[in-house]
């Protein structure tokens, strides 16, 4: 893994912690060659008006894209936030 990915890990962990310890799970699954210098970041069960904007700000500051898996009801309550995720070039899933 390259240095940029290691620098992102602490903000990503803190973003997960800020999301709430009940929702934080740290697990890794290695697929494919580990020499690619890439890591996949996913954020699940959002969007959350209190935390998702902060996560997006950290990702934008580092020029990093992630995948967000949204809950339909939450996306319906926060349509502008769901749009922001898409407009900033992140992947969306449900």
ChimeraX attribute file (.defattr): number of C-alpha atoms within 10 A of each C-alpha:
attribute: neighborCount
match mode: 1-to-1
recipient: residues
	/A:1	11
	/A:2	11
	/A:3	8
	/A:4	12
	/A:5	15
	/A:6	11
	/A:7	11
	/A:8	14
	/A:9	13
	/A:10	11
	/A:11	15
	/A:12	17
	/A:13	14
	/A:14	13
	/A:15	19
	/A:16	21
	/A:17	14
	/A:18	16
	/A:19	19
	/A:20	11
	/A:21	9
	/A:22	8
	/A:23	12
	/A:24	16
	/A:25	10
	/A:26	7
	/A:27	5
	/A:28	7
	/A:29	6
	/A:30	8
	/A:31	6
	/A:32	7
	/A:33	8
	/A:34	10
	/A:35	8
	/A:36	9
	/A:37	11
	/A:38	12
	/A:39	14
	/A:40	11
	/A:41	12
	/A:42	15
	/A:43	19
	/A:44	15
	/A:45	14
	/A:46	21
	/A:47	25
	/A:48	18
	/A:49	13
	/A:50	10
	/A:51	15
	/A:52	22
	/A:53	15
	/A:54	15
	/A:55	19
	/A:56	19
	/A:57	11
	/A:58	16
	/A:59	18
	/A:60	13
	/A:61	9
	/A:62	13
	/A:63	8
	/A:64	16
	/A:65	17
	/A:66	18
	/A:67	17
	/A:68	22
	/A:69	16
	/A:70	19
	/A:71	15
	/A:72	14
	/A:73	10
	/A:74	16
	/A:75	18
	/A:76	13
	/A:77	13
	/A:78	15
	/A:79	12
	/A:80	12
	/A:81	20
	/A:82	20
	/A:83	12
	/A:84	14
	/A:85	21
	/A:86	14
	/A:87	10
	/A:88	14
	/A:89	13
	/A:90	17
	/A:91	14
	/A:92	16
	/A:93	12
	/A:94	11
